Amino acid sequence: MEALDRHIVSLLAEDGRMSYADLGRRTGLSTSAVHQRVKRLEERGVITGYRAVVDFEQVGLPLTALIALSPFDPASPDDIPQRLEHLPQIDSCWSVAGRENYVIQVRLAKPSDLEQLLADIRSAANCASSTTVVLSTPWEGRPVDLPESG
């Protein structure tokens, strides 16, 4: 990816609502040129979407937990994500290297909801779990520093 596209992606990662006019001012391009570049980045799958950043405490989901999952039977099919996709409390699911197979992030209202969700997860996915409750989030979702193309 060329440097100008990398700069556009960085700007949009910081502020996904930045207008094409503002992007143009920050990159030295015309509004239409920026629009074309952003459209191409979207078509190529470099930019996959735009989202609102939600304060989960404000919407009644102050409890965040990370749950590591491993199948009880290592020979069983690797289908934990498919078995859990019906649970709306799961915010993210990552396949990971290490002792566990997956780590999921959940957002909940209270500890008893976490207890029930853990039971639902173990039942639906036939897996063992290890849970870490998040006490605070000093920062989250910050834009990454994109490497120079090499």
C-alpha positions, 0 to 999 in steps of 0.5 A: 500500500502506498504512503498516501493510502496508508495516511488516509487509513490512519486518519480514518482509524483515528476518526471514521467520521472525518469528511472527505473535505477534511481528509483532503486538507490533511493529505493535500488531495482534492475532495474528489481524489480522496473520495476515490481513494477511500472507495478503492480502499473499501473495495480492496477490503483495506477499510472494512467498515465504520462503527460507533464507539460505545460507552458500555457503562452508559448503555447498561453493560459495565462488566467486561470479561475475557474468556479463554476457551478450550474443547474438553475433547481436543479431537472434537471438531474446531467449531466453538465460534459457530456454536457460540455465535447465537450469544449476543453478549459475545462482543469479539472472538479470537482464535489464539495460539497457546493453551487455549483455542479461543478468547472471547470478549463479553459485555454484561450488566452484572456478575450473575449474568456472567455466571449464566453466560459461562454456563451457556457457553460451556453447554453450547460449546462443550468446552472448558473456560477460564475467565478474566474480569476487566476492572478498568479500561485505561484505553481501548481500540486506539489506532495502530501505527501502520508500518511503512511498505517494504 
